[in-house]
């Protein structure tokens, strides 16, 4: 998965935005008991990533690796009190490098697919990417998807989100655009009643256009359409590393540190 230029532009102003009244991701079971892993088998974790996946992992103006995934990797190592390295690879080589045991874990948005599942094990999900509606700000509070009826809904052409609209809102009128940015602009300009698409991309657009538009209704989590979410890949059979990462993810979520990372990089929550 790669992200459009809308993300890069939004990062320029994200740090100046308040993070108030946010809905936060929580994909761990709060009732689950911690099973402390055997950390003697994991003296260090060699994370692999890429440098072209903002705001998750990319290089800043000084050339340093930064992003949500970078903070998370370092947070995992700190939680486990183990040594940590993070090495950047080109996207088309990163998975092969992990398969060749040149790292212990890949944190770069590798899709959880049957094909990748044959090659790698995955940690628990730490972030899902739901679909969401966006409407004019003054219509968001009273928004009801069923009210879209014969209304125009802006979508990215050929996306899973367009399929969702056609499948579950058969009377709505999808208006196709080549990008999420163009589809969102249709709502801003009054050419569409609503937008439906990738909530993460929309959150960055809203960071610059919040005066006109807003998320409306609830997030939609549909793994069959929008993907399983983000997890950390390990070479098959490296159970000690996987269990250690899962333990750290649960602790980071319970202690609120995962929320801190999320709000740092996503000032307009997409949950």
C-alpha positions in Angstrom: 0.0 0.0 0.0 1.3 3.4 -0.9 -0.1 6.8 -0.1 -0.9 9.9 -2.3 0.7 13.3 -2.1 -2.2 14.5 0.0 -0.4 12.9 3.0 2.9 14.7 2.4 1.2 18.0 2.2 -0.8 17.5 5.4 2.3 16.5 7.4 3.5 20.1 7.0 0.7 21.4 9.2 -0.2 18.4 11.3 1.9 19.3 14.3 0.0 22.6 14.7 -3.4 20.9 15.0 -5.0 20.2 18.4 -5.9 16.6 19.3 -9.1 17.1 21.2 -12.1 14.8 21.5 -10.4 12.1 19.5 -11.6 8.5 19.1 -8.6 6.3 19.6 -7.7 2.8 18.2 -7.8 -0.1 20.5 -7.4 -3.6 19.0 -6.2 -5.5 22.0 -8.5 -7.3 24.5 -8.4 -5.3 27.7 -9.5 -8.5 29.6 -6.7 -10.6 28.3 -4.0 -11.7 30.7 -0.4 -10.8 29.9 1.6 -13.9 29.1 5.2 -12.8 29.7 7.4 -14.1 26.9 10.8 -15.6 27.4 12.9 -12.5 26.7 16.2 -14.3 27.1 15.5 -15.7 23.6 15.1 -12.1 22.3 18.1 -10.1 23.3 17.6 -7.6 20.4 15.1 -6.9 17.6 16.3 -6.0 14.1 13.5 -4.1 12.6 13.3 -3.6 8.8 11.2 -0.8 7.3 11.1 1.4 4.2 11.5 5.1 3.8 8.6 5.9 1.4 5.4 5.3 3.5 4.5 8.6 5.2 3.3 9.2 7.8 4.3 5.6 9.0 7.9 5.4 7.9 9.9 8.0 5.9 12.9 10.3 6.1 12.5 13.8 7.4 14.4 16.8 6.0 17.5 15.9 8.0 17.4 12.3 6.5 16.3 10.7 9.8 13.8 7.8 9.7 10.6 9.0 11.4 7.0 8.2 11.5 4.3 6.3 13.4 5.9 2.9 12.7 9.4 4.1 13.8 8.0 5.4 17.1 6.2 2.1 17.5 9.3 0.0 16.8 11.3 2.0 19.4 8.4 1.8 21.8 8.3 -2.0 21.5 12.0 -2.3 22.2 11.8 0.1 25.2 8.8 -1.9 26.6 10.8 -5.2 26.3 14.1 -3.5 27.4 16.0 -5.0 24.5 18.4 -3.6 22.0 16.8 -2.2 18.8 18.0 -1.4 15.3 15.9 0.0 12.5 17.2 -0.5 8.9 15.5 1.0 5.8 15.2 -1.1 2.6 13.6 -0.3 -0.8 10.0 -1.5 -0.8 10.6 -4.1 -3.5 13.4 -5.6 -1.5 12.1 -5.4 2.1 10.1 -8.6 2.2 12.9 -10.6 0.6 15.3 -9.2 3.1 13.1 -10.4 5.9 12.7 -13.9 4.3 16.5 -14.0 4.0 16.7 -13.4 7.8 18.4 -10.1 7.4 16.1 -8.8 10.0 13.8 -10.1 12.8 10.7 -8.1 11.9 9.3 -5.9 9.1 7.2 -2.9 10.1 6.3 -1.3 6.8 2.6 -2.0 6.0 3.1 -5.4 4.4 -0.4 -6.6 3.5 -1.8 -9.6 5.4 -2.6 -11.8 2.4 -2.7 -15.6 2.0 0.5 -15.3 -0.2 2.4 -13.3 2.5 0.9 -15.6 5.2 2.7 -18.6 3.5 6.0 -16.8 3.9 5.7 -14.9 7.2 4.0 -14.9 10.6 2.3 -11.7 11.7 1.9 -10.0 15.0 -1.5 -8.9 16.3 -3.1 -6.0 14.5 -2.0 -2.6 15.9 -3.9 -0.3 13.5 -6.8 -0.9 11.1 -7.7 1.4 8.2 -11.5 1.8 8.1 -13.7 3.4 5.5 -15.6 6.6 6.5 -18.1 9.1 5.1 -17.2 12.8 4.9 -19.9 15.4 4.5 -20.3 19.2 4.8 -19.5 20.1 8.4 -23.0 21.4 9.1 -24.6 18.1 8.0 -22.3 15.7 9.9 -24.2 15.6 13.2 -27.5 14.5 11.6 -25.9 12.2 9.0 -27.5 8.8 8.3 -26.2 6.6 5.6 -29.7 5.4 4.8 -30.5 9.0 4.0 -28.2 9.0 1.0 -30.9 7.3 -1.1 -30.7 8.9 -4.5 -27.9 11.3 -3.5 -24.4 11.6 -5.1 -21.6 9.9 -3.2 -18.0 10.8 -4.3 -15.6 7.8 -4.5 -12.2 6.9 -5.9 -12.7 5.0 -9.1 -12.2 1.3 -8.9 -11.6 1.3 -5.1 -13.0 -1.1 -2.6 -14.9 1.8 -1.1 -16.7 2.3 -4.4 -17.6 -1.4 -4.2 -18.9 -0.9 -0.7 -21.2 2.0 -1.8 -22.6 0.0 -4.7 -23.1 -3.1 -2.6 -24.7 -1.5 0.5 -26.2 1.7 -0.9 -27.6 0.5 -4.2 -29.8 3.6 -4.7 -27.0 6.1 -4.2 -25.3 7.6 -7.2 -21.5 7.0 -7.1 -19.5 9.8 -8.7 -16.1 8.5 -9.7 -12.8 10.4 -9.4 -9.2 9.4 -10.0 -8.1 10.2 -6.5 -9.4 10.6 -2.9 -8.4 14.3 -3.0 -10.6 15.0 -6.0 -13.5 13.1 -4.5 -13.3 15.0 -1.3 -13.1 18.3 -3.2 -16.5 17.4 -4.7 -18.0 17.5 -1.2 -16.3 20.8 -0.5 -17.6 22.3 -3.7 -21.1 21.0 -3.3 -21.0 18.5 -6.2 -21.6 15.5 -3.9 -23.6 15.0 -0.8 -20.9 12.8 0.7 -17.6 11.1 0.2 -16.8 7.5 1.1 -13.3 6.2 1.1 -10.1 5.5 3.0 -10.4 7.2 6.4 -6.7 7.7 6.9 -6.2 9.6 3.7 -9.4 11.6 4.4 -8.1 12.6 7.8 -5.1 14.4 6.3 -7.3 16.2 3.8 -9.6 17.3 6.7 -6.6 18.6 8.5 -6.5 21.3 5.8 -10.2 21.6 5.1 -11.8 21.1 8.5 -13.7 24.4 8.1 -15.9 23.0 5.3 -16.2 19.3 6.0 -16.1 16.6 8.6 -16.2 12.9 9.2 -19.8 11.8 9.5 -21.2 8.6 11.0 -19.1 5.7 12.3 -16.0 4.0 10.9 -16.5 0.9 8.8 -14.1 -2.0 9.5 -14.4 -4.5 6.7 -11.3 -6.7 6.4 -12.7 -8.4 3.3 -12.8 -5.0 1.5 -10.5 -2.7 3.2 -7.8 -5.1 4.4 -6.9 -6.7 7.7 -5.0 -3.7 9.0 -1.4 -3.2 10.0 0.7 -5.8 11.7 4.4 -6.6 12.0 5.8 -9.5 9.9 8.4 -12.0 11.1 10.0 -14.9 9.3 7.9 -18.1 9.7 8.7 -20.0 12.9 10.3 -17.1 14.8 7.8 -17.5 17.6 9.9 -15.9 20.3 10.1 -12.6 18.5 6.4 -12.7 17.6 5.3 -13.4 21.1 7.6 -10.7 22.5 6.2 -8.1 20.0 2.6 -9.1 20.8 3.3 -8.7 24.5 4.8 -5.3 24.0 1.9 -4.2 21.7 -0.6 -5.2 24.4 1.3 -3.3 27.1 1.7 -0.2 24.9 -2.0 -0.2 24.2 -3.0 -0.6 27.9 -0.5 2.0 29.1 -1.7 4.6 26.6 1.6 4.9 24.8 0.1 3.6 21.6 -2.5 6.4 21.8 0.4 8.9 22.2 2.0 7.7 19.0 -1.3 7.7 17.1 -2.2 11.3 18.1 1.3 12.5 17.3 1.0 11.4 13.7 -2.8 11.5 13.1 -4.0 14.8 14.7 -7.4 14.3 13.0 -8.4 10.9 14.2 -9.9 8.6 11.5 -11.6 6.3 14.1 
